[in-house]
Amino acid sequence: MKTVTTCGSMKFETEMQRIVFLLETKHNMNVLQCVYNVDNRDVTPMEHAALENAHYRKIELSDAIYVVDIQGYIGNQFSREIEFAKSKGKEVIFHYAYRGNSLPIY
């Protein structure tokens, strides 16, 4: 079982949650995912830094990152995560390239 960390824009939060469900239930992947701010609360700079550090640690612990590039969108932070993963020798799986394997198209 491959362990992956999802990376993607929070503007596609709902789609990312659906994709994670499919990766774990249909594609035999163990997913370390983003922390979702479901209460839409203000995040302090210290909390933001803690979340970012935790996310990069998840990438380090993973075999790969799963890039949720809905509509081909890759932002600046997202690009840094991809480069970080590559620098650590992690596989980078793009959703749009993988979606032909029974994943939904958003």
Wavefront OBJ file of the C-alpha trace (Angstrom):
o trace
v 0.000 0.000 0.000
v 1.422 3.356 -1.067
v 1.249 6.282 1.376
v 0.505 9.614 -0.310
v -0.017 13.167 0.869
v -2.623 15.164 -0.995
v -1.606 18.597 -2.210
v -4.013 21.050 -3.748
v -5.787 24.349 -3.534
v -8.312 24.737 -0.736
v -10.692 26.240 -3.279
v -11.183 22.593 -4.328
v -11.605 21.318 -0.766
v -14.793 19.337 -1.451
v -13.324 17.676 -4.526
v -10.154 16.817 -2.590
v -12.187 15.108 0.126
v -14.009 13.020 -2.515
v -10.742 12.091 -4.199
v -9.188 11.014 -0.887
v -12.152 8.736 -0.236
v -11.675 7.083 -3.632
v -7.916 6.765 -3.253
v -8.327 4.911 0.030
v -11.363 2.796 -0.864
v -10.711 1.976 -4.525
v -6.986 2.509 -5.171
v -5.304 0.923 -2.142
v -3.585 4.119 -1.011
v -3.058 5.362 2.522
v -3.670 9.122 2.394
v -2.206 11.778 4.650
v -4.370 14.752 3.835
v -4.655 18.452 4.447
v -6.319 19.815 7.535
v -9.634 21.363 6.545
v -10.869 24.465 8.342
v -14.476 23.268 8.422
v -15.491 25.951 10.920
v -13.982 28.638 8.665
v -12.279 30.208 11.673
v -9.525 32.773 11.554
v -6.123 31.129 11.660
v -3.341 32.891 13.536
v 0.096 33.182 11.927
v 1.414 30.674 14.476
v -1.360 28.183 13.624
v -0.721 28.681 9.915
v 2.989 27.950 10.418
v 2.166 24.833 12.455
v -0.180 23.554 9.739
v 2.392 24.238 7.025
v 5.150 22.462 8.980
v 2.869 19.482 9.581
v 2.020 19.315 5.878
v 5.693 19.254 4.853
v 6.340 16.560 7.465
v 3.523 14.480 5.933
v 5.241 14.821 2.559
v 8.490 13.575 4.113
v 6.687 10.547 5.570
v 4.929 9.679 2.304
v 5.995 7.596 -0.665
v 4.454 10.176 -2.989
v 2.318 13.278 -3.204
v -1.028 13.211 -4.969
v -1.446 16.525 -6.748
v -5.096 17.527 -7.025
v -4.731 19.796 -10.053
v -8.400 20.489 -10.757
v -8.781 22.432 -14.003
v -4.970 22.354 -14.264
v -4.662 24.799 -11.358
v -1.321 24.867 -9.524
v -0.713 27.911 -7.316
v 2.525 29.240 -5.795
v 2.324 27.330 -2.508
v 1.314 24.243 -4.393
v 4.373 24.592 -6.673
v 6.656 24.829 -3.632
v 5.165 21.603 -2.243
v 5.816 19.810 -5.543
v 9.430 21.034 -5.604
v 9.888 20.005 -1.959
v 8.555 16.520 -2.702
v 10.869 16.187 -5.712
v 13.840 17.327 -3.612
v 13.053 14.495 -1.192
v 12.871 11.945 -4.005
v 9.106 11.482 -3.706
v 6.933 10.371 -6.583
v 4.583 13.090 -7.836
v 1.203 11.813 -9.056
v -1.010 14.299 -10.858
v -4.781 13.799 -10.548
v -5.418 14.728 -14.173
v -2.937 12.108 -15.321
v -4.357 9.464 -12.938
v -8.074 10.133 -13.320
v -8.391 7.655 -16.168
v -8.040 4.958 -13.529
v -11.640 5.264 -12.316
v -11.232 8.575 -10.509
v -13.850 11.225 -11.144
v -13.220 14.201 -13.387
v -14.003 17.534 -11.739
l 1 2 3 4 5 6 7 8 9 10 11 12 13 14 15 16 17 18 19 20 21 22 23 24 25 26 27 28 29 30 31 32 33 34 35 36 37 38 39 40 41 42 43 44 45 46 47 48 49 50 51 52 53 54 55 56 57 58 59 60 61 62 63 64 65 66 67 68 69 70 71 72 73 74 75 76 77 78 79 80 81 82 83 84 85 86 87 88 89 90 91 92 93 94 95 96 97 98 99 100 101 102 103 104 105 106
